């Protein structure tokens, strides 16, 4: 099944983000080999060059690394993965609070809404 993309940002960045989420949520484990570019590209219904660019972005962030002739692997650096997890959580929280304040919620209203929602 093809992945869903929006038109707000480049597809390769959306792919990199989706794979990053799989890594930080441990859906893809530390040290695990990633599927080949062509296989992942077929799954996402994108050009292999787009997938290659997404993998390059993940390599630049240090989340994956290449082993010549053996493929790509998720980093063994658990501390880096946790750091990326915290960065994404911070970004999501900032956006959530900003959006809630935009629609008129106070800080205490937001805290109450979060507490109510998480206790369901």
Phi and psi in radians as a Rosetta constraint file:
Dihedral C 1 N 2 CA 2 C 2 CIRCULARHARMONIC -1.204 0.35
Dihedral N 2 CA 2 C 2 N 3 CIRCULARHARMONIC 2.591 0.35
Dihedral C 2 N 3 CA 3 C 3 CIRCULARHARMONIC -1.351 0.35
Dihedral N 3 CA 3 C 3 N 4 CIRCULARHARMONIC 2.771 0.35
Dihedral C 3 N 4 CA 4 C 4 CIRCULARHARMONIC -1.745 0.35
Dihedral N 4 CA 4 C 4 N 5 CIRCULARHARMONIC 2.303 0.35
Dihedral C 4 N 5 CA 5 C 5 CIRCULARHARMONIC -2.214 0.35
Dihedral N 5 CA 5 C 5 N 6 CIRCULARHARMONIC 2.642 0.35
Dihedral C 5 N 6 CA 6 C 6 CIRCULARHARMONIC -1.876 0.35
Dihedral N 6 CA 6 C 6 N 7 CIRCULARHARMONIC 3.105 0.35
Dihedral C 6 N 7 CA 7 C 7 CIRCULARHARMONIC -1.783 0.35
Dihedral N 7 CA 7 C 7 N 8 CIRCULARHARMONIC 0.240 0.35
Dihedral C 7 N 8 CA 8 C 8 CIRCULARHARMONIC -1.425 0.35
Dihedral N 8 CA 8 C 8 N 9 CIRCULARHARMONIC -0.434 0.35
Dihedral C 8 N 9 CA 9 C 9 CIRCULARHARMONIC -2.567 0.35
Dihedral N 9 CA 9 C 9 N 10 CIRCULARHARMONIC 2.854 0.35
Dihedral C 9 N 10 CA 10 C 10 CIRCULARHARMONIC -1.027 0.35
Dihedral N 10 CA 10 C 10 N 11 CIRCULARHARMONIC 2.517 0.35
Dihedral C 10 N 11 CA 11 C 11 CIRCULARHARMONIC -1.041 0.35
Dihedral N 11 CA 11 C 11 N 12 CIRCULARHARMONIC -0.698 0.35
Dihedral C 11 N 12 CA 12 C 12 CIRCULARHARMONIC -1.087 0.35
Dihedral N 12 CA 12 C 12 N 13 CIRCULARHARMONIC -0.600 0.35
Dihedral C 12 N 13 CA 13 C 13 CIRCULARHARMONIC -1.238 0.35
Dihedral N 13 CA 13 C 13 N 14 CIRCULARHARMONIC -0.627 0.35
Dihedral C 13 N 14 CA 14 C 14 CIRCULARHARMONIC -1.164 0.35
Dihedral N 14 CA 14 C 14 N 15 CIRCULARHARMONIC -0.690 0.35
Dihedral C 14 N 15 CA 15 C 15 CIRCULARHARMONIC -1.116 0.35
Dihedral N 15 CA 15 C 15 N 16 CIRCULARHARMONIC -0.827 0.35
Dihedral C 15 N 16 CA 16 C 16 CIRCULARHARMONIC -1.017 0.35
Dihedral N 16 CA 16 C 16 N 17 CIRCULARHARMONIC -0.737 0.35
Dihedral C 16 N 17 CA 17 C 17 CIRCULARHARMONIC -1.122 0.35
Dihedral N 17 CA 17 C 17 N 18 CIRCULARHARMONIC -0.761 0.35
Dihedral C 17 N 18 CA 18 C 18 CIRCULARHARMONIC -1.107 0.35
Dihedral N 18 CA 18 C 18 N 19 CIRCULARHARMONIC -0.705 0.35
Dihedral C 18 N 19 CA 19 C 19 CIRCULARHARMONIC -1.192 0.35
Dihedral N 19 CA 19 C 19 N 20 CIRCULARHARMONIC -0.695 0.35
Dihedral C 19 N 20 CA 20 C 20 CIRCULARHARMONIC -1.022 0.35
Dihedral N 20 CA 20 C 20 N 21 CIRCULARHARMONIC -0.746 0.35
Dihedral C 20 N 21 CA 21 C 21 CIRCULARHARMONIC -1.066 0.35
Dihedral N 21 CA 21 C 21 N 22 CIRCULARHARMONIC -0.677 0.35
Dihedral C 21 N 22 CA 22 C 22 CIRCULARHARMONIC -1.156 0.35
Dihedral N 22 CA 22 C 22 N 23 CIRCULARHARMONIC -0.586 0.35
Dihedral C 22 N 23 CA 23 C 23 CIRCULARHARMONIC -1.279 0.35
Dihedral N 23 CA 23 C 23 N 24 CIRCULARHARMONIC -0.832 0.35
Dihedral C 23 N 24 CA 24 C 24 CIRCULARHARMONIC -1.258 0.35
Dihedral N 24 CA 24 C 24 N 25 CIRCULARHARMONIC -0.391 0.35
Dihedral C 24 N 25 CA 25 C 25 CIRCULARHARMONIC -1.548 0.35
Dihedral N 25 CA 25 C 25 N 26 CIRCULARHARMONIC -0.025 0.35
Dihedral C 25 N 26 CA 26 C 26 CIRCULARHARMONIC 1.205 0.35
Dihedral N 26 CA 26 C 26 N 27 CIRCULARHARMONIC 0.305 0.35
Dihedral C 26 N 27 CA 27 C 27 CIRCULARHARMONIC -1.136 0.35
Dihedral N 27 CA 27 C 27 N 28 CIRCULARHARMONIC -0.628 0.35
Dihedral C 27 N 28 CA 28 C 28 CIRCULARHARMONIC -1.901 0.35
Dihedral N 28 CA 28 C 28 N 29 CIRCULARHARMONIC 2.090 0.35
Dihedral C 28 N 29 CA 29 C 29 CIRCULARHARMONIC -1.364 0.35
Dihedral N 29 CA 29 C 29 N 30 CIRCULARHARMONIC 2.806 0.35
Dihedral C 29 N 30 CA 30 C 30 CIRCULARHARMONIC -1.021 0.35
Dihedral N 30 CA 30 C 30 N 31 CIRCULARHARMONIC 2.289 0.35
Dihedral C 30 N 31 CA 31 C 31 CIRCULARHARMONIC 1.365 0.35
Dihedral N 31 CA 31 C 31 N 32 CIRCULARHARMONIC -0.036 0.35
Dihedral C 31 N 32 CA 32 C 32 CIRCULARHARMONIC -1.287 0.35
Dihedral N 32 CA 32 C 32 N 33 CIRCULARHARMONIC 2.493 0.35
Dihedral C 32 N 33 CA 33 C 33 CIRCULARHARMONIC -1.348 0.35
Dihedral N 33 CA 33 C 33 N 34 CIRCULARHARMONIC 2.397 0.35
Dihedral C 33 N 34 CA 34 C 34 CIRCULARHARMONIC -1.520 0.35
Dihedral N 34 CA 34 C 34 N 35 CIRCULARHARMONIC 2.671 0.35
Dihedral C 34 N 35 CA 35 C 35 CIRCULARHARMONIC -1.066 0.35
Dihedral N 35 CA 35 C 35 N 36 CIRCULARHARMONIC 2.735 0.35
Dihedral C 35 N 36 CA 36 C 36 CIRCULARHARMONIC -1.066 0.35
Dihedral N 36 CA 36 C 36 N 37 CIRCULARHARMONIC 2.741 0.35
Dihedral C 36 N 37 CA 37 C 37 CIRCULARHARMONIC -0.926 0.35
Dihedral N 37 CA 37 C 37 N 38 CIRCULARHARMONIC -0.851 0.35
Dihedral C 37 N 38 CA 38 C 38 CIRCULARHARMONIC -1.091 0.35
Dihedral N 38 CA 38 C 38 N 39 CIRCULARHARMONIC -0.694 0.35
Dihedral C 38 N 39 CA 39 C 39 CIRCULARHARMONIC -1.140 0.35
Dihedral N 39 CA 39 C 39 N 40 CIRCULARHARMONIC -0.820 0.35
Dihedral C 39 N 40 CA 40 C 40 CIRCULARHARMONIC -1.108 0.35
Dihedral N 40 CA 40 C 40 N 41 CIRCULARHARMONIC -0.704 0.35
Dihedral C 40 N 41 CA 41 C 41 CIRCULARHARMONIC -1.096 0.35
Dihedral N 41 CA 41 C 41 N 42 CIRCULARHARMONIC -0.717 0.35
Dihedral C 41 N 42 CA 42 C 42 CIRCULARHARMONIC -1.128 0.35
Dihedral N 42 CA 42 C 42 N 43 CIRCULARHARMONIC -0.747 0.35
Dihedral C 42 N 43 CA 43 C 43 CIRCULARHARMONIC -1.069 0.35
Dihedral N 43 CA 43 C 43 N 44 CIRCULARHARMONIC -0.717 0.35
Dihedral C 43 N 44 CA 44 C 44 CIRCULARHARMONIC -1.484 0.35
Dihedral N 44 CA 44 C 44 N 45 CIRCULARHARMONIC -0.144 0.35
Dihedral C 44 N 45 CA 45 C 45 CIRCULARHARMONIC 1.035 0.35
Dihedral N 45 CA 45 C 45 N 46 CIRCULARHARMONIC 0.841 0.35
Dihedral C 45 N 46 CA 46 C 46 CIRCULARHARMONIC -2.261 0.35
Dihedral N 46 CA 46 C 46 N 47 CIRCULARHARMONIC 2.916 0.35
Dihedral C 46 N 47 CA 47 C 47 CIRCULARHARMONIC -1.162 0.35
Dihedral N 47 CA 47 C 47 N 48 CIRCULARHARMONIC 2.437 0.35
Dihedral C 47 N 48 CA 48 C 48 CIRCULARHARMONIC -0.964 0.35
Dihedral N 48 CA 48 C 48 N 49 CIRCULARHARMONIC -0.538 0.35
Dihedral C 48 N 49 CA 49 C 49 CIRCULARHARMONIC -1.140 0.35
Dihedral N 49 CA 49 C 49 N 50 CIRCULARHARMONIC -0.605 0.35
Dihedral C 49 N 50 CA 50 C 50 CIRCULARHARMONIC -1.148 0.35
Dihedral N 50 CA 50 C 50 N 51 CIRCULARHARMONIC -0.759 0.35
Dihedral C 50 N 51 CA 51 C 51 CIRCULARHARMONIC -1.161 0.35
Dihedral N 51 CA 51 C 51 N 52 CIRCULARHARMONIC -0.689 0.35
Dihedral C 51 N 52 CA 52 C 52 CIRCULARHARMONIC -1.045 0.35
Dihedral N 52 CA 52 C 52 N 53 CIRCULARHARMONIC -0.714 0.35
Dihedral C 52 N 53 CA 53 C 53 CIRCULARHARMONIC -1.156 0.35
Dihedral N 53 CA 53 C 53 N 54 CIRCULARHARMONIC -0.663 0.35
Dihedral C 53 N 54 CA 54 C 54 CIRCULARHARMONIC -1.119 0.35
Dihedral N 54 CA 54 C 54 N 55 CIRCULARHARMONIC -0.768 0.35
Dihedral C 54 N 55 CA 55 C 55 CIRCULARHARMONIC -1.102 0.35
Dihedral N 55 CA 55 C 55 N 56 CIRCULARHARMONIC -0.680 0.35
Dihedral C 55 N 56 CA 56 C 56 CIRCULARHARMONIC -1.087 0.35
Dihedral N 56 CA 56 C 56 N 57 CIRCULARHARMONIC -0.671 0.35
Dihedral C 56 N 57 CA 57 C 57 CIRCULARHARMONIC -1.097 0.35
Dihedral N 57 CA 57 C 57 N 58 CIRCULARHARMONIC -0.749 0.35
Dihedral C 57 N 58 CA 58 C 58 CIRCULARHARMONIC -1.158 0.35
Dihedral N 58 CA 58 C 58 N 59 CIRCULARHARMONIC -0.636 0.35
Dihedral C 58 N 59 CA 59 C 59 CIRCULARHARMONIC -1.148 0.35
Dihedral N 59 CA 59 C 59 N 60 CIRCULARHARMONIC -0.716 0.35
Dihedral C 59 N 60 CA 60 C 60 CIRCULARHARMONIC -1.054 0.35
Dihedral N 60 CA 60 C 60 N 61 CIRCULARHARMONIC -0.634 0.35
Dihedral C 60 N 61 CA 61 C 61 CIRCULARHARMONIC -1.354 0.35
Dihedral N 61 CA 61 C 61 N 62 CIRCULARHARMONIC -0.224 0.35
Dihedral C 61 N 62 CA 62 C 62 CIRCULARHARMONIC 1.537 0.35
Dihedral N 62 CA 62 C 62 N 63 CIRCULARHARMONIC 0.102 0.35
Dihedral C 62 N 63 CA 63 C 63 CIRCULARHARMONIC -1.379 0.35
Dihedral N 63 CA 63 C 63 N 64 CIRCULARHARMONIC -0.463 0.35
Dihedral C 63 N 64 CA 64 C 64 CIRCULARHARMONIC -2.317 0.35
Dihedral N 64 CA 64 C 64 N 65 CIRCULARHARMONIC 2.793 0.35
Dihedral C 64 N 65 CA 65 C 65 CIRCULARHARMONIC -2.473 0.35
Dihedral N 65 CA 65 C 65 N 66 CIRCULARHARMONIC 2.710 0.35
Dihedral C 65 N 66 CA 66 C 66 CIRCULARHARMONIC -1.772 0.35
Dihedral N 66 CA 66 C 66 N 67 CIRCULARHARMONIC 2.487 0.35
Dihedral C 66 N 67 CA 67 C 67 CIRCULARHARMONIC -2.065 0.35
Dihedral N 67 CA 67 C 67 N 68 CIRCULARHARMONIC 2.056 0.35
Dihedral C 67 N 68 CA 68 C 68 CIRCULARHARMONIC -0.870 0.35
Dihedral N 68 CA 68 C 68 N 69 CIRCULARHARMONIC 2.241 0.35
Dihedral C 68 N 69 CA 69 C 69 CIRCULARHARMONIC 1.143 0.35
Dihedral N 69 CA 69 C 69 N 70 CIRCULARHARMONIC 0.026 0.35
Dihedral C 69 N 70 CA 70 C 70 CIRCULARHARMONIC -2.064 0.35
Dihedral N 70 CA 70 C 70 N 71 CIRCULARHARMONIC -0.124 0.35
Dihedral C 70 N 71 CA 71 C 71 CIRCULARHARMONIC 1.815 0.35
Dihedral N 71 CA 71 C 71 N 72 CIRCULARHARMONIC -2.884 0.35
Dihedral C 71 N 72 CA 72 C 72 CIRCULARHARMONIC -1.950 0.35
Dihedral N 72 CA 72 C 72 N 73 CIRCULARHARMONIC 2.547 0.35
Dihedral C 72 N 73 CA 73 C 73 CIRCULARHARMONIC -2.311 0.35
Dihedral N 73 CA 73 C 73 N 74 CIRCULARHARMONIC 2.645 0.35
Dihedral C 73 N 74 CA 74 C 74 CIRCULARHARMONIC -1.264 0.35
Dihedral N 74 CA 74 C 74 N 75 CIRCULARHARMONIC 2.467 0.35
Dihedral C 74 N 75 CA 75 C 75 CIRCULARHARMONIC -0.989 0.35
Dihedral N 75 CA 75 C 75 N 76 CIRCULARHARMONIC 2.683 0.35
Dihedral C 75 N 76 CA 76 C 76 CIRCULARHARMONIC -1.575 0.35
Dihedral N 76 CA 76 C 76 N 77 CIRCULARHARMONIC -0.026 0.35
Dihedral C 76 N 77 CA 77 C 77 CIRCULARHARMONIC -1.420 0.35
Dihedral N 77 CA 77 C 77 N 78 CIRCULARHARMONIC 1.563 0.35
Dihedral C 77 N 78 CA 78 C 78 CIRCULARHARMONIC -1.087 0.35
Dihedral N 78 CA 78 C 78 N 79 CIRCULARHARMONIC -0.563 0.35
Dihedral C 78 N 79 CA 79 C 79 CIRCULARHARMONIC -1.155 0.35
Dihedral N 79 CA 79 C 79 N 80 CIRCULARHARMONIC -0.715 0.35
Dihedral C 79 N 80 CA 80 C 80 CIRCULARHARMONIC -1.119 0.35
Dihedral N 80 CA 80 C 80 N 81 CIRCULARHARMONIC -0.755 0.35
Dihedral C 80 N 81 CA 81 C 81 CIRCULARHARMONIC -1.076 0.35
Dihedral N 81 CA 81 C 81 N 82 CIRCULARHARMONIC -0.747 0.35
Dihedral C 81 N 82 CA 82 C 82 CIRCULARHARMONIC -1.127 0.35
Dihedral N 82 CA 82 C 82 N 83 CIRCULARHARMONIC -0.678 0.35
Dihedral C 82 N 83 CA 83 C 83 CIRCULARHARMONIC -1.068 0.35
Dihedral N 83 CA 83 C 83 N 84 CIRCULARHARMONIC -0.800 0.35
Dihedral C 83 N 84 CA 84 C 84 CIRCULARHARMONIC -1.121 0.35
Dihedral N 84 CA 84 C 84 N 85 CIRCULARHARMONIC -0.649 0.35
Dihedral C 84 N 85 CA 85 C 85 CIRCULARHARMONIC -1.077 0.35
Dihedral N 85 CA 85 C 85 N 86 CIRCULARHARMONIC -0.793 0.35
Dihedral C 85 N 86 CA 86 C 86 CIRCULARHARMONIC -1.147 0.35
Dihedral N 86 CA 86 C 86 N 87 CIRCULARHARMONIC -0.677 0.35
Dihedral C 86 N 87 CA 87 C 87 CIRCULARHARMONIC -1.085 0.35
Dihedral N 87 CA 87 C 87 N 88 CIRCULARHARMONIC -0.766 0.35
Dihedral C 87 N 88 CA 88 C 88 CIRCULARHARMONIC -1.171 0.35
Dihedral N 88 CA 88 C 88 N 89 CIRCULARHARMONIC -0.738 0.35
Dihedral C 88 N 89 CA 89 C 89 CIRCULARHARMONIC -1.047 0.35
Dihedral N 89 CA 89 C 89 N 90 CIRCULARHARMONIC -0.756 0.35
Dihedral C 89 N 90 CA 90 C 90 CIRCULARHARMONIC -1.065 0.35
Dihedral N 90 CA 90 C 90 N 91 CIRCULARHARMONIC -0.783 0.35
Dihedral C 90 N 91 CA 91 C 91 CIRCULARHARMONIC -1.118 0.35
Dihedral N 91 CA 91 C 91 N 92 CIRCULARHARMONIC -0.776 0.35
Dihedral C 91 N 92 CA 92 C 92 CIRCULARHARMONIC -1.086 0.35
Dihedral N 92 CA 92 C 92 N 93 CIRCULARHARMONIC -0.731 0.35
Dihedral C 92 N 93 CA 93 C 93 CIRCULARHARMONIC -1.150 0.35
Dihedral N 93 CA 93 C 93 N 94 CIRCULARHARMONIC -0.766 0.35
Dihedral C 93 N 94 CA 94 C 94 CIRCULARHARMONIC -1.034 0.35
Dihedral N 94 CA 94 C 94 N 95 CIRCULARHARMONIC -0.791 0.35
Dihedral C 94 N 95 CA 95 C 95 CIRCULARHARMONIC -1.126 0.35
Dihedral N 95 CA 95 C 95 N 96 CIRCULARHARMONIC -0.727 0.35
Dihedral C 95 N 96 CA 96 C 96 CIRCULARHARMONIC -1.076 0.35
Dihedral N 96 CA 96 C 96 N 97 CIRCULARHARMONIC -0.871 0.35
Dihedral C 96 N 97 CA 97 C 97 CIRCULARHARMONIC -1.103 0.35
Dihedral N 97 CA 97 C 97 N 98 CIRCULARHARMONIC -0.758 0.35
Dihedral C 97 N 98 CA 98 C 98 CIRCULARHARMONIC -1.032 0.35
Dihedral N 98 CA 98 C 98 N 99 CIRCULARHARMONIC -0.816 0.35
Dihedral C 98 N 99 CA 99 C 99 CIRCULARHARMONIC -1.119 0.35
Dihedral N 99 CA 99 C 99 N 100 CIRCULARHARMONIC -0.729 0.35
Dihedral C 99 N 100 CA 100 C 100 CIRCULARHARMONIC -1.113 0.35
Dihedral N 100 CA 100 C 100 N 101 CIRCULARHARMONIC -0.717 0.35
Dihedral C 100 N 101 CA 101 C 101 CIRCULARHARMONIC -1.181 0.35
Dihedral N 101 CA 101 C 101 N 102 CIRCULARHARMONIC -0.604 0.35
Dihedral C 101 N 102 CA 102 C 102 CIRCULARHARMONIC -1.067 0.35
Dihedral N 102 CA 102 C 102 N 103 CIRCULARHARMONIC -0.597 0.35
Dihedral C 102 N 103 CA 103 C 103 CIRCULARHARMONIC -1.635 0.35
Dihedral N 103 CA 103 C 103 N 104 CIRCULARHARMONIC 0.215 0.35
Dihedral C 103 N 104 CA 104 C 104 CIRCULARHARMONIC 1.754 0.35
Dihedral N 104 CA 104 C 104 N 105 CIRCULARHARMONIC 0.163 0.35
Dihedral C 104 N 105 CA 105 C 105 CIRCULARHARMONIC -1.446 0.35
Dihedral N 105 CA 105 C 105 N 106 CIRCULARHARMONIC 2.447 0.35
Dihedral C 105 N 106 CA 106 C 106 CIRCULARHARMONIC -1.495 0.35
Dihedral N 106 CA 106 C 106 N 107 CIRCULARHARMONIC 2.967 0.35
Dihedral C 106 N 107 CA 107 C 107 CIRCULARHARMONIC -1.025 0.35
Dihedral N 107 CA 107 C 107 N 108 CIRCULARHARMONIC -0.738 0.35
Dihedral C 107 N 108 CA 108 C 108 CIRCULARHARMONIC -1.198 0.35
Dihedral N 108 CA 108 C 108 N 109 CIRCULARHARMONIC -0.614 0.35
Dihedral C 108 N 109 CA 109 C 109 CIRCULARHARMONIC -1.094 0.35
Dihedral N 109 CA 109 C 109 N 110 CIRCULARHARMONIC -0.713 0.35
Dihedral C 109 N 110 CA 110 C 110 CIRCULARHARMONIC -1.134 0.35
Dihedral N 110 CA 110 C 110 N 111 CIRCULARHARMONIC -0.788 0.35
Dihedral C 110 N 111 CA 111 C 111 CIRCULARHARMONIC -1.066 0.35
Dihedral N 111 CA 111 C 111 N 112 CIRCULARHARMONIC -0.744 0.35
Dihedral C 111 N 112 CA 112 C 112 CIRCULARHARMONIC -1.129 0.35
Dihedral N 112 CA 112 C 112 N 113 CIRCULARHARMONIC -0.722 0.35
Dihedral C 112 N 113 CA 113 C 113 CIRCULARHARMONIC -1.108 0.35
Dihedral N 113 CA 113 C 113 N 114 CIRCULARHARMONIC -0.723 0.35
Dihedral C 113 N 114 CA 114 C 114 CIRCULARHARMONIC -1.128 0.35
Dihedral N 114 CA 114 C 114 N 115 CIRCULARHARMONIC -0.802 0.35
Dihedral C 114 N 115 CA 115 C 115 CIRCULARHARMONIC -1.059 0.35
Dihedral N 115 CA 115 C 115 N 116 CIRCULARHARMONIC -0.821 0.35
Dihedral C 115 N 116 CA 116 C 116 CIRCULARHARMONIC -1.059 0.35
Dihedral N 116 CA 116 C 116 N 117 CIRCULARHARMONIC -0.786 0.35
Dihedral C 116 N 117 CA 117 C 117 CIRCULARHARMONIC -1.154 0.35
Dihedral N 117 CA 117 C 117 N 118 CIRCULARHARMONIC -0.740 0.35
Dihedral C 117 N 118 CA 118 C 118 CIRCULARHARMONIC -1.317 0.35
Dihedral N 118 CA 118 C 118 N 119 CIRCULARHARMONIC -0.327 0.35
Dihedral C 118 N 119 CA 119 C 119 CIRCULARHARMONIC -1.572 0.35
Dihedral N 119 CA 119 C 119 N 120 CIRCULARHARMONIC 0.012 0.35
